[in-house]
């Protein structure tokens, strides 16, 4: 099935892509990882002005109403730009919070919210840290992260997606978080595919661009197909928001997006060789994030099991 965005949705994504490109998000991500959150907070405000947080907040709190497809469009672009900060968590919290006064602040971009699933992303700079059962907590000790720009903190009472599955439920906002994480992964995968294709066109070996060799072509083509199969599942899940199939559909989307983005991270490393590991080279930002998000908001095995159970 092919999902086609309407003109306004396409313009929304293109506008945000241009904003992020002009903002120099790679430099912002490195500053965020080093503890300098100033550029990241400035980017957060610019993203808010573009209307991203408004499409997660009901109209009575200053938003545009919850628009799942527009949210997916926006978060895919944020993933593509490797924008640092708890965007997914804040957007998911807008549904989790119900009718809280915090919603107005989220819509305006004035509140950064972190969710403990089970660890809280960037909890030290968040204005509000919540568990999935809506209990406000304080940030605990920092934890090691595969991605330096995803700074994790231990939070008392934090519950992972496994706990929700074990109880047989998932709180409002949790499945939206899964969906948006999958959208972020699709954006990361697209960025890795684009940069790998460009590198293959210019990097020469034995007098020829490496992209002319069949082995490289096959790797990139296979990775592209996997990504193109994941994207419709993510948009399909967005369309099923509010229906009984939403939980099943977001899990299917998360499995596909996790496999596609992580597969592209491995392909990018194969295409780039050792340079792909270097901190100074931008693809390393996406490669690390792809691996970190592979198990965020529930593992592939957990979501695959939920899909099987729903069949």
RAJOBEL-V201335 format. One record per residue. N is the residue number from 0. RES is the residue in one small letter. BURIAL is 1 if it has 16 or more other ideal C-beta (glycine too) atoms within 10 Angstrom, else 0. D_LAST is the distance of its C-alpha to the last C-alpha in Angstrom with 2 decimals. Layout:
n: {N | N}
res: {RES | RES}
burial: {BURIAL | BURIAL}
d_last: {D_LAST | D_LAST}
This chain:
n: {0 | 1 | 2 | 3 | 4 | 5 | 6 | 7 | 8 | 9 | 10 | 11 | 12 | 13 | 14 | 15 | 16 | 17 | 18 | 19 | 20 | 21 | 22 | 23 | 24 | 25 | 26 | 27 | 28 | 29 | 30 | 31 | 32 | 33 | 34 | 35 | 36 | 37 | 38 | 39 | 40 | 41 | 42 | 43 | 44 | 45 | 46 | 47 | 48 | 49 | 50 | 51 | 52 | 53 | 54 | 55 | 56 | 57 | 58 | 59 | 60 | 61 | 62 | 63 | 64 | 65 | 66 | 67 | 68 | 69 | 70 | 71 | 72 | 73 | 74 | 75 | 76 | 77 | 78 | 79 | 80 | 81 | 82 | 83 | 84 | 85 | 86 | 87 | 88 | 89 | 90 | 91 | 92 | 93 | 94 | 95 | 96 | 97 | 98 | 99 | 100 | 101 | 102 | 103 | 104 | 105 | 106 | 107 | 108 | 109 | 110 | 111 | 112 | 113 | 114 | 115 | 116 | 117 | 118 | 119 | 120 | 121 | 122 | 123 | 124 | 125 | 126 | 127 | 128 | 129 | 130 | 131 | 132 | 133 | 134 | 135 | 136 | 137 | 138 | 139 | 140 | 141 | 142 | 143 | 144 | 145 | 146 | 147 | 148 | 149 | 150 | 151 | 152 | 153 | 154 | 155 | 156 | 157 | 158 | 159 | 160 | 161 | 162 | 163 | 164 | 165 | 166 | 167 | 168 | 169 | 170 | 171 | 172 | 173 | 174 | 175 | 176 | 177 | 178 | 179 | 180 | 181 | 182 | 183 | 184 | 185 | 186 | 187 | 188 | 189 | 190 | 191 | 192 | 193 | 194 | 195 | 196 | 197 | 198 | 199 | 200 | 201 | 202 | 203 | 204 | 205 | 206 | 207 | 208 | 209 | 210 | 211 | 212 | 213 | 214 | 215 | 216 | 217 | 218 | 219 | 220 | 221 | 222 | 223 | 224 | 225 | 226 | 227 | 228 | 229 | 230 | 231 | 232 | 233 | 234 | 235 | 236 | 237 | 238 | 239 | 240 | 241 | 242 | 243 | 244 | 245 | 246 | 247 | 248 | 249 | 250 | 251 | 252 | 253 | 254 | 255 | 256 | 257 | 258 | 259 | 260 | 261 | 262 | 263 | 264 | 265 | 266 | 267 | 268 | 269 | 270 | 271 | 272 | 273 | 274 | 275 | 276 | 277 | 278 | 279 | 280 | 281 | 282 | 283 | 284 | 285 | 286 | 287 | 288 | 289 | 290 | 291 | 292 | 293 | 294 | 295 | 296 | 297 | 298 | 299 | 300 | 301 | 302 | 303 | 304 | 305 | 306 | 307 | 308 | 309 | 310}
res: {x | x | x | x | x | x | x | x | x | x | x | x | x | x | x | x | x | x | x | x | x | x | x | x | x | x | x | x | x | x | x | x | x | x | x | x | x | x | x | x | x | x | x | x | x | x | x | x | x | x | x | x | x | x | x | x | x | x | x | x | x | x | x | x | x | x | x | x | x | x | x | x | x | x | x | x | x | x | x | x | x | x | x | x | x | x | x | x | x | x | x | x | x | x | x | x | x | x | x | x | x | x | x | x | x | x | x | x | x | x | x | x | x | x | x | x | x | x | x | x | x | x | x | x | x | x | x | x | x | x | x | x | x | x | x | x | x | x | x | x | x | x | x | x | x | x | x | x | x | x | x | x | x | x | x | x | x | x | x | x | x | x | x | x | x | x | x | x | x | x | x | x | x | x | x | x | x | x | x | x | x | x | x | x | x | x | x | x | x | x | x | x | x | x | x | x | x | x | x | x | x | x | x | x | x | x | x | x | x | x | x | x | x | x | x | x | x | x | x | x | x | x | x | x | x | x | x | x | x | x | x | x | x | x | x | x | x | x | x | x | x | x | x | x | x | x | x | x | x | x | x | x | x | x | x | x | x | x | x | x | x | x | x | x | x | x | x | x | x | x | x | x | x | x | x | x | x | x | x | x | x | x | x | x | x | x | x | x | x | x | x | x | x | x | x | x | x | x | x | x | x | x | x | x | x | x | x | x | x | x | x}
burial: {0 | 0 | 0 | 0 | 0 | 0 | 0 | 0 | 1 | 0 | 0 | 1 | 1 | 0 | 0 | 1 | 1 | 0 | 1 | 1 | 0 | 0 | 1 | 0 | 1 | 1 | 0 | 1 | 1 | 1 | 1 | 1 | 1 | 0 | 0 | 0 | 1 | 0 | 1 | 1 | 0 | 0 | 1 | 1 | 0 | 1 | 1 | 1 | 0 | 1 | 1 | 1 | 1 | 1 | 1 | 1 | 1 | 1 | 0 | 0 | 1 | 0 | 1 | 0 | 0 | 1 | 1 | 1 | 1 | 1 | 1 | 1 | 1 | 1 | 1 | 1 | 1 | 1 | 1 | 1 | 1 | 1 | 1 | 1 | 1 | 1 | 1 | 1 | 1 | 1 | 1 | 1 | 1 | 1 | 1 | 1 | 1 | 0 | 0 | 1 | 0 | 1 | 1 | 0 | 1 | 1 | 1 | 1 | 1 | 0 | 1 | 1 | 1 | 1 | 1 | 1 | 1 | 1 | 1 | 1 | 1 | 1 | 1 | 0 | 1 | 1 | 0 | 1 | 1 | 1 | 1 | 1 | 0 | 0 | 0 | 0 | 1 | 0 | 1 | 1 | 0 | 0 | 0 | 0 | 1 | 0 | 1 | 1 | 1 | 1 | 1 | 1 | 1 | 0 | 1 | 0 | 0 | 1 | 1 | 1 | 1 | 0 | 0 | 1 | 1 | 0 | 0 | 0 | 0 | 1 | 1 | 0 | 1 | 1 | 1 | 1 | 1 | 1 | 1 | 1 | 1 | 1 | 1 | 1 | 1 | 1 | 1 | 1 | 1 | 1 | 1 | 1 | 1 | 0 | 1 | 1 | 0 | 0 | 1 | 1 | 0 | 0 | 0 | 0 | 0 | 0 | 0 | 0 | 0 | 1 | 1 | 0 | 0 | 0 | 0 | 1 | 0 | 0 | 1 | 1 | 0 | 0 | 1 | 1 | 0 | 1 | 1 | 0 | 0 | 1 | 1 | 0 | 1 | 1 | 1 | 1 | 1 | 1 | 0 | 1 | 1 | 0 | 0 | 0 | 0 | 1 | 1 | 1 | 1 | 1 | 1 | 1 | 1 | 1 | 1 | 1 | 1 | 1 | 1 | 1 | 1 | 1 | 1 | 1 | 1 | 0 | 1 | 1 | 1 | 0 | 1 | 1 | 0 | 0 | 0 | 1 | 0 | 0 | 0 | 0 | 0 | 1 | 1 | 1 | 1 | 1 | 1 | 1 | 1 | 1 | 0 | 1 | 1 | 1 | 1 | 1 | 1 | 1 | 1 | 1 | 0 | 1 | 1 | 1 | 0 | 1 | 1 | 0 | 0 | 0 | 0}
d_last: {19.27 | 22.40 | 22.96 | 26.66 | 28.28 | 31.06 | 34.64 | 34.70 | 31.57 | 33.04 | 36.37 | 34.85 | 33.33 | 36.52 | 38.72 | 36.89 | 36.94 | 40.69 | 41.26 | 39.51 | 41.35 | 44.65 | 43.94 | 43.93 | 40.76 | 41.29 | 44.52 | 42.96 | 40.17 | 42.86 | 44.91 | 41.97 | 41.34 | 45.06 | 45.04 | 46.59 | 44.21 | 46.71 | 45.53 | 41.90 | 42.74 | 44.68 | 41.71 | 39.54 | 42.07 | 42.09 | 38.30 | 38.62 | 41.34 | 39.05 | 36.79 | 33.78 | 33.67 | 34.51 | 31.19 | 29.46 | 31.91 | 32.41 | 35.50 | 37.38 | 37.51 | 38.78 | 35.57 | 34.15 | 31.07 | 27.67 | 26.87 | 23.67 | 24.35 | 27.93 | 26.93 | 24.82 | 27.82 | 30.16 | 28.35 | 27.78 | 31.57 | 32.25 | 30.29 | 32.16 | 35.39 | 34.57 | 35.73 | 36.19 | 35.36 | 32.49 | 31.45 | 27.72 | 28.56 | 31.05 | 28.85 | 25.97 | 28.64 | 29.70 | 26.59 | 26.78 | 30.45 | 30.11 | 33.69 | 35.59 | 38.85 | 37.44 | 35.51 | 38.77 | 39.68 | 36.34 | 36.76 | 40.25 | 39.29 | 41.49 | 38.91 | 37.05 | 34.25 | 32.58 | 29.55 | 29.37 | 25.94 | 27.42 | 30.48 | 32.02 | 32.74 | 36.40 | 36.99 | 40.72 | 41.02 | 38.49 | 39.99 | 37.23 | 34.99 | 32.16 | 29.61 | 26.18 | 27.59 | 30.32 | 33.13 | 35.76 | 36.81 | 39.36 | 38.78 | 39.42 | 40.45 | 39.35 | 37.03 | 37.00 | 34.69 | 33.82 | 34.68 | 38.07 | 37.20 | 34.24 | 36.37 | 34.43 | 35.86 | 35.10 | 34.54 | 34.90 | 31.79 | 29.51 | 25.85 | 23.34 | 19.70 | 19.13 | 21.01 | 18.92 | 15.70 | 17.74 | 18.81 | 15.38 | 16.60 | 17.86 | 21.18 | 21.96 | 22.88 | 20.85 | 17.87 | 20.57 | 22.23 | 19.24 | 19.14 | 22.90 | 23.01 | 20.78 | 23.24 | 26.10 | 24.80 | 24.65 | 28.23 | 29.33 | 27.93 | 29.79 | 32.95 | 32.82 | 32.32 | 35.22 | 37.59 | 36.87 | 37.57 | 40.77 | 41.88 | 41.33 | 43.56 | 46.42 | 46.39 | 48.65 | 49.03 | 51.64 | 52.73 | 49.39 | 46.52 | 43.77 | 41.33 | 43.12 | 42.01 | 39.10 | 37.49 | 37.32 | 36.14 | 33.25 | 32.14 | 32.28 | 30.63 | 27.65 | 27.33 | 27.65 | 24.91 | 22.47 | 23.58 | 23.36 | 19.71 | 19.01 | 21.07 | 19.13 | 15.91 | 18.19 | 19.79 | 16.67 | 15.50 | 19.05 | 18.88 | 15.89 | 17.97 | 18.55 | 15.47 | 12.55 | 10.36 | 12.99 | 11.89 | 8.64 | 10.96 | 13.81 | 12.23 | 11.37 | 14.93 | 16.46 | 15.37 | 16.78 | 19.81 | 20.66 | 20.70 | 22.62 | 25.18 | 25.85 | 26.20 | 28.66 | 30.54 | 31.13 | 32.12 | 34.47 | 36.14 | 36.65 | 38.14 | 40.34 | 41.40 | 43.10 | 43.77 | 40.08 | 40.59 | 43.56 | 43.42 | 45.65 | 43.38 | 40.84 | 37.84 | 37.89 | 36.73 | 33.46 | 33.02 | 33.33 | 31.09 | 28.31 | 28.45 | 28.71 | 25.71 | 23.51 | 22.94 | 23.75 | 21.36 | 19.15 | 18.95 | 16.81 | 15.65 | 14.76 | 12.74 | 10.98 | 10.15 | 8.84 | 6.47 | 5.35 | 5.58 | 3.81 | 0.00}
